[in-house]
């Protein structure tokens, strides 16, 4: 059985057509061969800037305490062609979950562990 992200594994299929293919592997890396991944779809539905060009949507979602996520997909299809972070690096499940608020943004953990002992 292939990996499913938490949102995919708890979702009930409510559409006719192909079964979903999660957009992440077991290491949390984005996979281009995806279909109706619940996490990617939730990102696509987040508020944000959306650009339509040559039948392809490009969308930038952001949270001030996480950063930017960049997604692209063709028309209204279930496949998300690309998911990257604000530095155009390949997106990860962990990054997606921070953008969606499914997990606490990393910055707060980093801040809790931050020490300025050397700063004297
Ligand atoms: Zn998924």
Boltz pocket constraint, residues with backbone or C-beta under 6 A from the ligand:
constraints:
  - pocket:
      binder: B
      contacts: [[A, 4], [A, 5], [A, 6], [A, 7], [A, 8], [A, 21], [A, 22], [A, 23], [A, 24], [A, 37], [A, 38], [A, 39], [A, 40]]
      max_distance: 6.0
